[in-house]
Amino acid sequence: MKRRMLMSALGMGAAYLLRNKHARQKLMDTFQSITGKARRRVR
């Protein structure tokens, strides 16, 4: 039951991101910001 709910939530989130360009761009900017900070710490 928990696995099915998790898969449903992932599917709904993916569908939302596919339909909403602004939300998708905001998420990508967040990931790039996080990875940029992580790279700066490693060096």
MILUM-693008 format. One record per residue: x negated, y negated, z negated of N, C-alpha, C in turn. Coordinates in Angstrom, 1 decimal. Atoms other than C-alpha are relative to their C-alpha. Example, Ala and Ser with C-alpha at 12.3 -4.5 7.8 and 13.67 -1.06 7.14 Angstrom:
<nodes>
+--------+---------+--------+---------+----------+--------+--------+---------+--------+
| n_east | n_north |   n_up | ca_east | ca_north |  ca_up | c_east | c_north |   c_up |
+--------+---------+--------+---------+----------+--------+--------+---------+--------+
|   -0.9 |     1.2 |    0.0 |   -12.3 |      4.5 |   -7.8 |   -0.9 |    -1.2 |    0.0 |
|    0.9 |     1.1 |    0.0 |   -13.7 |      1.1 |   -7.1 |    0.8 |    -1.1 |   -0.8 |
+--------+---------+--------+---------+----------+--------+--------+---------+--------+
</nodes>
This chain:
<nodes>
+--------+---------+--------+---------+----------+--------+--------+---------+--------+
| n_east | n_north |   n_up | ca_east | ca_north |  ca_up | c_east | c_north |   c_up |
+--------+---------+--------+---------+----------+--------+--------+---------+--------+
|   -0.8 |     1.2 |    0.0 |     0.0 |      0.0 |    0.0 |   -0.9 |    -1.3 |    0.0 |
|    0.9 |     1.2 |    0.1 |    -2.8 |     -2.5 |   -0.9 |   -0.7 |    -0.2 |    1.3 |
|    0.8 |     0.1 |   -1.3 |    -4.7 |     -1.7 |    2.3 |    0.9 |    -0.5 |    1.1 |
|   -0.9 |     0.5 |   -1.0 |    -1.6 |     -2.3 |    4.4 |    0.3 |    -1.5 |   -0.2 |
|   -0.2 |     1.5 |    0.3 |    -1.0 |     -5.7 |    2.7 |   -1.2 |    -0.8 |    0.4 |
|    1.3 |     0.7 |   -0.4 |    -4.7 |     -6.6 |    3.3 |    0.0 |    -0.1 |    1.5 |
|    0.1 |     0.0 |   -1.4 |    -4.5 |     -5.7 |    6.9 |    1.1 |    -1.0 |    0.6 |
|   -1.1 |     1.0 |   -0.4 |    -1.2 |     -7.7 |    7.3 |   -0.5 |    -1.4 |   -0.2 |
|    0.5 |     1.3 |    0.3 |    -2.8 |    -10.7 |    5.7 |   -1.1 |    -0.4 |    1.0 |
|    1.0 |     0.3 |   -1.0 |    -5.8 |    -10.5 |    8.0 |    0.5 |    -0.2 |    1.3 |
|   -0.7 |     0.2 |   -1.3 |    -3.6 |    -10.2 |   11.0 |    0.7 |    -1.3 |    0.1 |
|   -0.6 |     1.3 |    0.0 |    -1.6 |    -13.2 |   10.0 |   -0.9 |    -1.1 |    0.1 |
|    1.1 |     1.0 |   -0.1 |    -4.7 |    -15.2 |    9.4 |   -0.6 |    -0.2 |    1.3 |
|    0.6 |     0.1 |   -1.3 |    -6.2 |    -14.3 |   12.7 |    1.0 |    -0.6 |    1.0 |
|   -1.0 |     0.6 |   -0.9 |    -2.9 |    -15.1 |   14.5 |    0.1 |    -1.5 |   -0.2 |
|   -0.1 |     1.4 |    0.4 |    -2.8 |    -18.5 |   12.7 |   -1.2 |    -0.7 |    0.7 |
|    1.2 |     0.7 |   -0.6 |    -6.4 |    -19.3 |   13.8 |    0.0 |     0.0 |    1.5 |
|   -0.1 |    -0.1 |   -1.5 |    -5.7 |    -18.2 |   17.4 |    0.9 |    -1.1 |    0.5 |
|   -1.0 |     1.0 |   -0.5 |    -2.8 |    -20.6 |   17.6 |   -0.3 |    -1.4 |   -0.4 |
|    0.2 |     1.4 |    0.6 |    -4.1 |    -23.6 |   15.6 |   -1.5 |    -0.3 |    0.2 |
|    1.4 |     0.4 |   -0.3 |    -7.2 |    -25.1 |   17.2 |   -0.7 |    -0.9 |   -1.0 |
|    0.5 |     0.9 |    1.0 |    -7.7 |    -27.7 |   14.5 |   -0.5 |     0.8 |   -1.2 |
|    0.4 |    -0.9 |    1.1 |    -7.8 |    -25.0 |   11.7 |   -1.2 |     0.8 |    0.4 |
|    1.2 |    -0.8 |   -0.5 |   -10.2 |    -22.9 |   13.8 |   -1.2 |    -0.8 |   -0.1 |
|    1.2 |     0.8 |    0.0 |   -12.6 |    -25.8 |   14.2 |   -0.4 |    -0.4 |   -1.4 |
|    0.3 |     0.3 |    1.4 |   -12.4 |    -26.7 |   10.5 |   -0.7 |     1.1 |   -0.6 |
|    0.7 |    -1.2 |    0.5 |   -13.3 |    -23.1 |    9.6 |   -1.4 |     0.1 |    0.5 |
|    1.4 |    -0.2 |   -0.6 |   -16.2 |    -23.0 |   12.0 |   -0.9 |    -1.1 |   -0.6 |
|    0.8 |     1.0 |    0.6 |   -17.5 |    -26.3 |   10.7 |   -0.4 |     0.3 |   -1.4 |
|    0.3 |    -0.4 |    1.4 |   -17.3 |    -25.0 |    7.1 |   -1.1 |     1.1 |    0.0 |
|    1.0 |    -1.1 |   -0.1 |   -19.3 |    -21.8 |    8.1 |   -1.3 |    -0.6 |    0.4 |
|    1.3 |     0.5 |   -0.4 |   -21.9 |    -23.8 |    9.9 |   -0.7 |    -0.9 |   -1.1 |
|    0.5 |     0.8 |    1.1 |   -22.3 |    -26.1 |    6.9 |   -0.6 |     0.9 |   -1.0 |
|    0.5 |    -1.0 |    1.0 |   -22.7 |    -23.1 |    4.6 |   -1.3 |     0.6 |    0.5 |
|    1.2 |    -0.7 |   -0.5 |   -25.2 |    -21.4 |    6.8 |   -1.2 |    -1.0 |    0.1 |
|    1.1 |     1.0 |   -0.1 |   -27.2 |    -24.6 |    7.3 |   -0.6 |    -0.3 |   -1.4 |
|    0.5 |     0.2 |    1.4 |   -27.5 |    -25.1 |    3.5 |   -0.8 |     1.3 |   -0.4 |
|    0.7 |    -1.3 |    0.4 |   -28.6 |    -21.4 |    3.1 |   -1.3 |     0.0 |    0.7 |
|    1.2 |     0.0 |   -0.7 |   -31.2 |    -21.8 |    5.8 |   -1.0 |    -1.0 |   -0.6 |
|    0.9 |     1.1 |    0.6 |   -32.6 |    -25.0 |    4.2 |   -0.6 |     0.5 |   -1.3 |
|    0.5 |    -0.6 |    1.3 |   -33.0 |    -23.1 |    0.8 |   -1.1 |     1.0 |    0.3 |
|    0.9 |    -1.1 |   -0.3 |   -34.9 |    -20.2 |    2.4 |   -1.3 |    -0.5 |    0.4 |
|    1.2 |     0.5 |   -0.5 |   -37.5 |    -22.3 |    4.1 |   -0.8 |    -0.7 |   -1.1 |
+--------+---------+--------+---------+----------+--------+--------+---------+--------+
</nodes>
